């Protein structure tokens, strides 16, 4: 098995890994309920595209 001839420096290693990071989720404000939801997902109150799609269990 091949082994590296030289040790990879910290700077070179960090340059290579610079794109690995956490991203914030895309949130959009629902105008009808005023809640933040992820795109193409049902809101916590059961609305999708301004329509009620999930009934309340009451």
PQR file of N, CA, C, O and H, with PARSE charges and radii, in Angstrom:
ATOM      1  N   UNK A   1       0.838  -1.184   0.000 -0.4000 1.5000
ATOM      2  CA  UNK A   1       0.000   0.000   0.000 -0.0000 2.0000
ATOM      3  C   UNK A   1       0.878   1.240   0.000  0.5500 1.7000
ATOM      4  O   UNK A   1       1.869   1.303   0.728 -0.5500 1.4000
ATOM      5  N   UNK A   2       0.521   2.217  -0.807 -0.4000 1.5000
ATOM      6  CA  UNK A   2       1.324   3.423  -0.925 -0.0000 2.0000
ATOM      7  C   UNK A   2       1.166   4.294   0.309  0.5500 1.7000
ATOM      8  O   UNK A   2       0.085   4.378   0.892 -0.5500 1.4000
ATOM      9  H   UNK A   2      -0.284   2.165  -1.398  0.4000 1.0000
ATOM     10  N   UNK A   3       2.248   4.935   0.696 -0.4000 1.5000
ATOM     11  CA  UNK A   3       2.227   5.860   1.819 -0.0000 2.0000
ATOM     12  C   UNK A   3       2.689   7.221   1.323  0.5500 1.7000
ATOM     13  O   UNK A   3       3.516   7.297   0.415 -0.5500 1.4000
ATOM     14  H   UNK A   3       3.126   4.866   0.222  0.4000 1.0000
ATOM     15  N   UNK A   4       2.163   8.310   1.911 -0.4000 1.5000
ATOM     16  CA  UNK A   4       2.572   9.631   1.452 -0.0000 2.0000
ATOM     17  C   UNK A   4       4.031   9.904   1.790  0.5500 1.7000
ATOM     18  O   UNK A   4       4.511   9.537   2.863 -0.5500 1.4000
ATOM     19  H   UNK A   4       1.492   8.248   2.650  0.4000 1.0000
ATOM     20  N   UNK A   5       4.724  10.545   0.872 -0.4000 1.5000
ATOM     21  CA  UNK A   5       6.128  10.861   1.094 -0.0000 2.0000
ATOM     22  C   UNK A   5       6.300  11.993   2.090  0.5500 1.7000
ATOM     23  O   UNK A   5       7.274  12.022   2.842 -0.5500 1.4000
ATOM     24  H   UNK A   5       4.334  10.842   0.000  0.4000 1.0000
ATOM     25  N   UNK A   6       5.350  12.930   2.098 -0.4000 1.5000
ATOM     26  CA  UNK A   6       5.420  14.061   3.018 -0.0000 2.0000
ATOM     27  C   UNK A   6       4.088  14.193   3.749  0.5500 1.7000
ATOM     28  O   UNK A   6       3.028  13.817   3.250 -0.5500 1.4000
ATOM     29  H   UNK A   6       4.558  12.906   1.487  0.4000 1.0000
ATOM     30  N   UNK A   7       4.194  14.739   4.936 -0.4000 1.5000
ATOM     31  CA  UNK A   7       2.986  14.958   5.732 -0.0000 2.0000
ATOM     32  C   UNK A   7       2.202  16.138   5.140  0.5500 1.7000
ATOM     33  O   UNK A   7       2.798  17.133   4.727 -0.5500 1.4000
ATOM     34  H   UNK A   7       5.055  15.045   5.342  0.4000 1.0000
ATOM     35  N   UNK A   8       0.873  16.031   5.099 -0.4000 1.5000
ATOM     36  CA  UNK A   8       0.034  17.134   4.635 -0.0000 2.0000
ATOM     37  C   UNK A   8      -0.031  18.192   5.726  0.5500 1.7000
ATOM     38  O   UNK A   8      -0.367  17.896   6.873 -0.5500 1.4000
ATOM     39  H   UNK A   8       0.388  15.223   5.435  0.4000 1.0000
ATOM     40  N   UNK A   9       0.294  19.427   5.362 -0.4000 1.5000
ATOM     41  CA  UNK A   9       0.315  20.498   6.347 -0.0000 2.0000
ATOM     42  C   UNK A   9      -1.108  20.860   6.770  0.5500 1.7000
ATOM     43  O   UNK A   9      -2.082  20.522   6.098 -0.5500 1.4000
ATOM     44  H   UNK A   9       0.567  19.667   4.430  0.4000 1.0000
ATOM     45  N   UNK A  10      -1.198  21.547   7.889 -0.4000 1.5000
ATOM     46  CA  UNK A  10      -2.509  21.963   8.397 -0.0000 2.0000
ATOM     47  C   UNK A  10      -3.193  22.929   7.433  0.5500 1.7000
ATOM     48  O   UNK A  10      -4.403  22.855   7.221 -0.5500 1.4000
ATOM     49  H   UNK A  10      -0.406  21.821   8.435  0.4000 1.0000
ATOM     50  N   UNK A  11      -2.411  23.830   6.853 -0.4000 1.5000
ATOM     51  CA  UNK A  11      -2.984  24.817   5.932 -0.0000 2.0000
ATOM     52  C   UNK A  11      -3.534  24.140   4.681  0.5500 1.7000
ATOM     53  O   UNK A  11      -4.631  24.471   4.230 -0.5500 1.4000
ATOM     54  H   UNK A  11      -1.427  23.890   7.025  0.4000 1.0000
ATOM     55  N   UNK A  12      -2.788  23.200   4.120 -0.4000 1.5000
ATOM     56  CA  UNK A  12      -3.237  22.521   2.917 -0.0000 2.0000
ATOM     57  C   UNK A  12      -4.467  21.660   3.207  0.5500 1.7000
ATOM     58  O   UNK A  12      -5.378  21.572   2.383 -0.5500 1.4000
ATOM     59  H   UNK A  12      -1.897  22.931   4.486  0.4000 1.0000
ATOM     60  N   UNK A  13      -4.487  21.038   4.360 -0.4000 1.5000
ATOM     61  CA  UNK A  13      -5.631  20.228   4.750 -0.0000 2.0000
ATOM     62  C   UNK A  13      -6.869  21.097   4.936  0.5500 1.7000
ATOM     63  O   UNK A  13      -7.967  20.718   4.529 -0.5500 1.4000
ATOM     64  H   UNK A  13      -3.747  21.110   5.029  0.4000 1.0000
ATOM     65  N   UNK A  14      -6.693  22.249   5.543 -0.4000 1.5000
ATOM     66  CA  UNK A  14      -7.831  23.149   5.779 -0.0000 2.0000
ATOM     67  C   UNK A  14      -8.321  23.799   4.490  0.5500 1.7000
ATOM     68  O   UNK A  14      -9.514  24.073   4.359 -0.5500 1.4000
ATOM     69  H   UNK A  14      -5.801  22.558   5.874  0.4000 1.0000
ATOM     70  N   UNK A  15      -7.421  24.051   3.534 -0.4000 1.5000
ATOM     71  CA  UNK A  15      -7.845  24.565   2.236 -0.0000 2.0000
ATOM     72  C   UNK A  15      -8.731  23.552   1.532  0.5500 1.7000
ATOM     73  O   UNK A  15      -9.722  23.917   0.899 -0.5500 1.4000
ATOM     74  H   UNK A  15      -6.452  23.828   3.641  0.4000 1.0000
ATOM     75  N   UNK A  16      -8.380  22.307   1.640 -0.4000 1.5000
ATOM     76  CA  UNK A  16      -9.149  21.264   0.978 -0.0000 2.0000
ATOM     77  C   UNK A  16     -10.523  21.092   1.630  0.5500 1.7000
ATOM     78  O   UNK A  16     -11.505  20.781   0.956 -0.5500 1.4000
ATOM     79  H   UNK A  16      -7.575  22.011   2.154  0.4000 1.0000
ATOM     80  N   UNK A  17     -10.580  21.293   2.919 -0.4000 1.5000
ATOM     81  CA  UNK A  17     -11.833  21.078   3.652 -0.0000 2.0000
ATOM     82  C   UNK A  17     -12.632  22.363   3.846  0.5500 1.7000
ATOM     83  O   UNK A  17     -13.576  22.381   4.637 -0.5500 1.4000
ATOM     84  H   UNK A  17      -9.783  21.545   3.467  0.4000 1.0000
ATOM     85  N   UNK A  18     -12.284  23.414   3.157 -0.4000 1.5000
ATOM     86  CA  UNK A  18     -12.940  24.703   3.352 -0.0000 2.0000
ATOM     87  C   UNK A  18     -14.402  24.725   2.969  0.5500 1.7000
ATOM     88  O   UNK A  18     -15.154  25.549   3.490 -0.5500 1.4000
ATOM     89  H   UNK A  18     -11.517  23.399   2.515  0.4000 1.0000
ATOM     90  N   UNK A  19     -14.831  23.852   2.081 -0.4000 1.5000
ATOM     91  CA  UNK A  19     -16.224  23.868   1.628 -0.0000 2.0000
ATOM     92  C   UNK A  19     -17.131  23.031   2.526  0.5500 1.7000
ATOM     93  O   UNK A  19     -18.349  23.051   2.347 -0.5500 1.4000
ATOM     94  H   UNK A  19     -14.220  23.183   1.658  0.4000 1.0000
ATOM     95  N   UNK A  20     -16.572  22.300   3.483 -0.4000 1.5000
ATOM     96  CA  UNK A  20     -17.375  21.455   4.369 -0.0000 2.0000
ATOM     97  C   UNK A  20     -17.856  22.327   5.531  0.5500 1.7000
ATOM     98  O   UNK A  20     -17.073  22.691   6.409 -0.5500 1.4000
ATOM     99  H   UNK A  20     -15.583  22.284   3.628  0.4000 1.0000
ATOM    100  N   UNK A  21     -19.135  22.654   5.527 -0.4000 1.5000
ATOM    101  CA  UNK A  21     -19.675  23.520   6.573 -0.0000 2.0000
ATOM    102  C   UNK A  21     -21.173  23.284   6.708  0.5500 1.7000
ATOM    103  O   UNK A  21     -21.790  22.655   5.848 -0.5500 1.4000
ATOM    104  H   UNK A  21     -19.770  22.358   4.814  0.4000 1.0000
ATOM    105  N   UNK A  22     -21.745  23.784   7.775 -0.4000 1.5000
ATOM    106  CA  UNK A  22     -23.180  23.706   7.990 -0.0000 2.0000
ATOM    107  C   UNK A  22     -23.867  24.822   7.217  0.5500 1.7000
ATOM    108  O   UNK A  22     -23.328  25.920   7.077 -0.5500 1.4000
ATOM    109  H   UNK A  22     -21.244  24.295   8.474  0.4000 1.0000
ATOM    110  N   UNK A  23     -25.047  24.531   6.722 -0.4000 1.5000
ATOM    111  CA  UNK A  23     -25.834  25.546   6.027 -0.0000 2.0000
ATOM    112  C   UNK A  23     -27.130  25.783   6.784  0.5500 1.7000
ATOM    113  O   UNK A  23     -27.657  24.875   7.426 -0.5500 1.4000
ATOM    114  H   UNK A  23     -25.484  23.639   6.836  0.4000 1.0000
ATOM    115  N   UNK A  24     -27.632  26.986   6.707 -0.4000 1.5000
ATOM    116  CA  UNK A  24     -28.900  27.293   7.354 -0.0000 2.0000
ATOM    117  C   UNK A  24     -30.050  26.788   6.481  0.5500 1.7000
ATOM    118  O   UNK A  24     -29.961  26.862   5.255 -0.5500 1.4000
ATOM    119  H   UNK A  24     -27.203  27.724   6.185  0.4000 1.0000
ATOM    120  N   UNK A  25     -31.113  26.285   7.076 -0.4000 1.5000
ATOM    121  CA  UNK A  25     -32.230  25.800   6.264 -0.0000 2.0000
ATOM    122  C   UNK A  25     -32.972  26.954   5.604  0.5500 1.7000
ATOM    123  O   UNK A  25     -33.077  28.044   6.167 -0.5500 1.4000
ATOM    124  H   UNK A  25     -31.185  26.225   8.071  0.4000 1.0000
ATOM    125  N   UNK A  26     -33.482  26.702   4.409 -0.4000 1.5000
ATOM    126  CA  UNK A  26     -34.263  27.712   3.693 -0.0000 2.0000
ATOM    127  C   UNK A  26     -35.658  27.763   4.305  0.5500 1.7000
ATOM    128  O   UNK A  26     -36.389  26.773   4.282 -0.5500 1.4000
ATOM    129  H   UNK A  26     -33.397  25.817   3.952  0.4000 1.0000
ATOM    130  N   UNK A  27     -36.019  28.903   4.844 -0.4000 1.5000
ATOM    131  CA  UNK A  27     -37.329  29.080   5.449 -0.0000 2.0000
ATOM    132  C   UNK A  27     -38.074  30.181   4.708  0.5500 1.7000
ATOM    133  O   UNK A  27     -37.488  31.185   4.305 -0.5500 1.4000
ATOM    134  H   UNK A  27     -35.426  29.708   4.862  0.4000 1.0000
ATOM    135  N   UNK A  28     -39.373  29.975   4.536 -0.4000 1.5000
ATOM    136  CA  UNK A  28     -40.201  31.002   3.918 -0.0000 2.0000
ATOM    137  C   UNK A  28     -41.373  31.292   4.851  0.5500 1.7000
ATOM    138  O   UNK A  28     -41.844  30.406   5.564 -0.5500 1.4000
ATOM    139  H   UNK A  28     -39.849  29.159   4.863  0.4000 1.0000
ATOM    140  N   UNK A  29     -41.832  32.519   4.839 -0.4000 1.5000
ATOM    141  CA  UNK A  29     -42.923  32.949   5.705 -0.0000 2.0000
ATOM    142  C   UNK A  29     -44.242  32.670   5.012  0.5500 1.7000
ATOM    143  O   UNK A  29     -44.473  33.137   3.897 -0.5500 1.4000
ATOM    144  H   UNK A  29     -41.450  33.239   4.259  0.4000 1.0000
ATOM    145  N   UNK A  30     -45.111  31.909   5.668 -0.4000 1.5000
ATOM    146  CA  UNK A  30     -46.432  31.610   5.125 -0.0000 2.0000
ATOM    147  C   UNK A  30     -47.323  32.821   5.375  0.5500 1.7000
ATOM    148  O   UNK A  30     -47.534  33.187   6.531 -0.5500 1.4000
ATOM    149  H   UNK A  30     -44.923  31.530   6.574  0.4000 1.0000
ATOM    150  N   UNK A  31     -47.854  33.453   4.330 -0.4000 1.5000
ATOM    151  CA  UNK A  31     -48.626  34.682   4.545 -0.0000 2.0000
ATOM    152  C   UNK A  31     -49.955  34.445   5.260  0.5500 1.7000
ATOM    153  O   UNK A  31     -50.459  35.346   5.930 -0.5500 1.4000
ATOM    154  H   UNK A  31     -47.683  33.155   3.391  0.4000 1.0000
ATOM    155  N   UNK A  32     -50.528  33.249   5.131 -0.4000 1.5000
ATOM    156  CA  UNK A  32     -51.827  32.990   5.746 -0.0000 2.0000
ATOM    157  C   UNK A  32     -51.719  32.741   7.252  0.5500 1.7000
ATOM    158  O   UNK A  32     -52.509  33.272   8.032 -0.5500 1.4000
ATOM    159  H   UNK A  32     -50.118  32.517   4.588  0.4000 1.0000
ATOM    160  N   UNK A  33     -50.739  31.932   7.656 -0.4000 1.5000
ATOM    161  CA  UNK A  33     -50.602  31.588   9.069 -0.0000 2.0000
ATOM    162  C   UNK A  33     -49.562  32.425   9.789  0.5500 1.7000
ATOM    163  O   UNK A  33     -49.607  32.541  11.014 -0.5500 1.4000
ATOM    164  H   UNK A  33     -50.097  31.500   7.022  0.4000 1.0000
ATOM    165  N   UNK A  34     -48.616  33.016   9.048 -0.4000 1.5000
ATOM    166  CA  UNK A  34     -47.554  33.799   9.672 -0.0000 2.0000
ATOM    167  C   UNK A  34     -46.452  32.944  10.263  0.5500 1.7000
ATOM    168  O   UNK A  34     -45.650  33.436  11.057 -0.5500 1.4000
ATOM    169  H   UNK A  34     -48.580  32.921   8.053  0.4000 1.0000
ATOM    170  N   UNK A  35     -46.394  31.662   9.890 -0.4000 1.5000
ATOM    171  CA  UNK A  35     -45.375  30.750  10.401 -0.0000 2.0000
ATOM    172  C   UNK A  35     -44.271  30.577   9.368  0.5500 1.7000
ATOM    173  O   UNK A  35     -44.494  30.730   8.167 -0.5500 1.4000
ATOM    174  H   UNK A  35     -47.045  31.262   9.245  0.4000 1.0000
ATOM    175  N   UNK A  36     -43.091  30.259   9.850 -0.4000 1.5000
ATOM    176  CA  UNK A  36     -41.994  29.930   8.965 -0.0000 2.0000
ATOM    177  C   UNK A  36     -42.045  28.444   8.645  0.5500 1.7000
ATOM    178  O   UNK A  36     -42.156  27.609   9.543 -0.5500 1.4000
ATOM    179  H   UNK A  36     -42.910  30.134  10.826  0.4000 1.0000
ATOM    180  N   UNK A  37     -41.964  28.118   7.359 -0.4000 1.5000
ATOM    181  CA  UNK A  37     -41.991  26.725   6.927 -0.0000 2.0000
ATOM    182  C   UNK A  37     -40.904  26.498   5.905  0.5500 1.7000
ATOM    183  O   UNK A  37     -40.438  27.435   5.257 -0.5500 1.4000
ATOM    184  H   UNK A  37     -41.873  28.795   6.629  0.4000 1.0000
ATOM    185  N   UNK A  38     -40.501  25.246   5.763 -0.4000 1.5000
ATOM    186  CA  UNK A  38     -39.562  24.889   4.713 -0.0000 2.0000
ATOM    187  C   UNK A  38     -40.321  24.787   3.400  0.5500 1.7000
ATOM    188  O   UNK A  38     -41.486  24.386   3.403 -0.5500 1.4000
ATOM    189  H   UNK A  38     -40.879  24.484   6.289  0.4000 1.0000
ATOM    190  N   UNK A  39     -39.696  25.137   2.274 -0.4000 1.5000
ATOM    191  CA  UNK A  39     -40.384  25.052   0.994 -0.0000 2.0000
ATOM    192  C   UNK A  39     -40.814  23.624   0.688  0.5500 1.7000
ATOM    193  O   UNK A  39     -40.083  22.677   0.980 -0.5500 1.4000
ATOM    194  H   UNK A  39     -38.751  25.463   2.272  0.4000 1.0000
ATOM    195  N   UNK A  40     -41.983  23.468   0.110 -0.4000 1.5000
ATOM    196  CA  UNK A  40     -42.552  22.178  -0.280 -0.0000 2.0000
ATOM    197  C   UNK A  40     -42.831  21.268   0.916  0.5500 1.7000
ATOM    198  O   UNK A  40     -42.829  20.045   0.776 -0.5500 1.4000
ATOM    199  H   UNK A  40     -42.577  24.237  -0.126  0.4000 1.0000
ATOM    200  N   UNK A  41     -43.072  21.856   2.092 -0.4000 1.5000
ATOM    201  CA  UNK A  41     -43.420  21.099   3.287 -0.0000 2.0000
ATOM    202  C   UNK A  41     -44.699  21.675   3.885  0.5500 1.7000
ATOM    203  O   UNK A  41     -45.015  22.846   3.679 -0.5500 1.4000
ATOM    204  H   UNK A  41     -43.073  22.849   2.206  0.4000 1.0000
ATOM    205  N   UNK A  42     -45.419  20.860   4.613 -0.4000 1.5000
ATOM    206  CA  UNK A  42     -46.633  21.293   5.297 -0.0000 2.0000
ATOM    207  C   UNK A  42     -46.229  22.051   6.558  0.5500 1.7000
ATOM    208  O   UNK A  42     -45.293  21.652   7.251 -0.5500 1.4000
ATOM    209  H   UNK A  42     -45.162  19.908   4.780  0.4000 1.0000
ATOM    210  N   UNK A  43     -46.924  23.127   6.852 -0.4000 1.5000
ATOM    211  CA  UNK A  43     -46.619  23.906   8.051 -0.0000 2.0000
ATOM    212  C   UNK A  43     -47.068  23.137   9.290  0.5500 1.7000
ATOM    213  O   UNK A  43     -47.871  22.210   9.180 -0.5500 1.4000
ATOM    214  H   UNK A  43     -47.684  23.451   6.289  0.4000 1.0000
ATOM    215  N   UNK A  44     -46.564  23.506  10.467 -0.4000 1.5000
ATOM    216  CA  UNK A  44     -46.974  22.803  11.689 -0.0000 2.0000
ATOM    217  C   UNK A  44     -48.473  22.875  11.968  0.5500 1.7000
ATOM    218  O   UNK A  44     -49.012  22.000  12.645 -0.5500 1.4000
ATOM    219  H   UNK A  44     -45.912  24.259  10.557  0.4000 1.0000
ATOM    220  N   UNK A  45     -49.157  23.903  11.457 -0.4000 1.5000
ATOM    221  CA  UNK A  45     -50.599  23.995  11.681 -0.0000 2.0000
ATOM    222  C   UNK A  45     -51.411  23.272  10.605  0.5500 1.7000
ATOM    223  O   UNK A  45     -52.640  23.269  10.667 -0.5500 1.4000
ATOM    224  H   UNK A  45     -48.719  24.614  10.906  0.4000 1.0000
ATOM    225  N   UNK A  46     -50.743  22.654   9.613 -0.4000 1.5000
ATOM    226  CA  UNK A  46     -51.443  21.836   8.630 -0.0000 2.0000
ATOM    227  C   UNK A  46     -51.761  22.520   7.320  0.5500 1.7000
ATOM    228  O   UNK A  46     -52.588  22.019   6.558 -0.5500 1.4000
ATOM    229  H   UNK A  46     -49.744  22.656   9.563  0.4000 1.0000
ATOM    230  N   UNK A  47     -51.130  23.656   7.028 -0.4000 1.5000
ATOM    231  CA  UNK A  47     -51.394  24.367   5.785 -0.0000 2.0000
ATOM    232  C   UNK A  47     -50.310  24.083   4.761  0.5500 1.7000
ATOM    233  O   UNK A  47     -49.136  23.939   5.104 -0.5500 1.4000
ATOM    234  H   UNK A  47     -50.458  24.063   7.647  0.4000 1.0000
ATOM    235  N   UNK A  48     -50.718  24.003   3.488 -0.4000 1.5000
ATOM    236  CA  UNK A  48     -49.781  23.850   2.375 -0.0000 2.0000
ATOM    237  C   UNK A  48     -50.304  24.677   1.212  0.5500 1.7000
ATOM    238  O   UNK A  48     -51.428  24.469   0.753 -0.5500 1.4000
ATOM    239  H   UNK A  48     -51.671  24.119   3.209  0.4000 1.0000
ATOM    240  N   UNK A  49     -49.490  25.618   0.731 -0.4000 1.5000
ATOM    241  CA  UNK A  49     -49.863  26.537  -0.348 -0.0000 2.0000
ATOM    242  C   UNK A  49     -51.162  27.284  -0.038  0.5500 1.7000
ATOM    243  O   UNK A  49     -51.985  27.497  -0.928 -0.5500 1.4000
ATOM    244  H   UNK A  49     -48.577  25.787   1.104  0.4000 1.0000
ATOM    245  N   UNK A  50     -51.345  27.675   1.211 -0.4000 1.5000
ATOM    246  CA  UNK A  50     -52.503  28.459   1.603 -0.0000 2.0000
ATOM    247  C   UNK A  50     -53.766  27.655   1.846  0.5500 1.7000
ATOM    248  O   UNK A  50     -54.803  28.232   2.172 -0.5500 1.4000
ATOM    249  H   UNK A  50     -50.677  27.502   1.935  0.4000 1.0000
ATOM    250  N   UNK A  51     -53.708  26.330   1.696 -0.4000 1.5000
ATOM    251  CA  UNK A  51     -54.894  25.488   1.918 -0.0000 2.0000
ATOM    252  C   UNK A  51     -54.661  24.582   3.122  0.5500 1.7000
ATOM    253  O   UNK A  51     -53.533  24.162   3.380 -0.5500 1.4000
ATOM    254  H   UNK A  51     -52.865  25.861   1.431  0.4000 1.0000
ATOM    255  N   UNK A  52     -55.721  24.286   3.852 -0.4000 1.5000
ATOM    256  CA  UNK A  52     -55.651  23.362   4.985 -0.0000 2.0000
ATOM    257  C   UNK A  52     -55.667  21.941   4.429  0.5500 1.7000
ATOM    258  O   UNK A  52     -56.644  21.524   3.807 -0.5500 1.4000
ATOM    259  H   UNK A  52     -56.638  24.627   3.643  0.4000 1.0000
ATOM    260  N   UNK A  53     -54.574  21.193   4.656 -0.4000 1.5000
ATOM    261  CA  UNK A  53     -54.475  19.844   4.100 -0.0000 2.0000
ATOM    262  C   UNK A  53     -54.516  18.764   5.177  0.5500 1.7000
ATOM    263  O   UNK A  53     -54.727  17.592   4.866 -0.5500 1.4000
ATOM    264  H   UNK A  53     -53.780  21.532   5.161  0.4000 1.0000
ATOM    265  N   UNK A  54     -54.316  19.142   6.436 -0.4000 1.5000
ATOM    266  CA  UNK A  54     -54.374  18.164   7.533 -0.0000 2.0000
ATOM    267  C   UNK A  54     -55.447  18.626   8.505  0.5500 1.7000
ATOM    268  O   UNK A  54     -55.449  19.774   8.950 -0.5500 1.4000
ATOM    269  H   UNK A  54     -54.144  20.094   6.689  0.4000 1.0000
ATOM    270  N   UNK A  55     -56.371  17.702   8.832 -0.4000 1.5000
ATOM    271  CA  UNK A  55     -57.440  18.025   9.767 -0.0000 2.0000
ATOM    272  C   UNK A  55     -56.894  18.067  11.187  0.5500 1.7000
ATOM    273  O   UNK A  55     -55.912  17.402  11.518 -0.5500 1.4000
ATOM    274  H   UNK A  55     -56.369  16.769   8.471  0.4000 1.0000
ATOM    275  N   UNK A  56     -57.560  18.870  12.019 -0.4000 1.5000
ATOM    276  CA  UNK A  56     -57.225  18.905  13.437 -0.0000 2.0000
ATOM    277  C   UNK A  56     -57.811  17.679  14.119  0.5500 1.7000
ATOM    278  O   UNK A  56     -58.908  17.239  13.774 -0.5500 1.4000
ATOM    279  H   UNK A  56     -58.357  19.410  11.750  0.4000 1.0000
ATOM    280  N   UNK A  57     -57.096  17.133  15.069 -0.4000 1.5000
ATOM    281  CA  UNK A  57     -57.575  15.961  15.825 -0.0000 2.0000
ATOM    282  C   UNK A  57     -58.264  16.427  17.093  0.5500 1.7000
ATOM    283  O   UNK A  57     -57.819  16.104  18.194 -0.5500 1.4000
ATOM    284  H   UNK A  57     -56.205  17.490  15.349  0.4000 1.0000
ATOM    285  N   UNK A  58     -59.313  17.160  16.959 -0.4000 1.5000
ATOM    286  CA  UNK A  58     -60.038  17.652  18.128 -0.0000 2.0000
ATOM    287  C   UNK A  58     -61.488  17.245  18.040  0.5500 1.7000
ATOM    288  O   UNK A  58     -62.273  17.564  18.932 -0.5500 1.4000
ATOM    289  H   UNK A  58     -59.675  17.423  16.065  0.4000 1.0000
TER
END
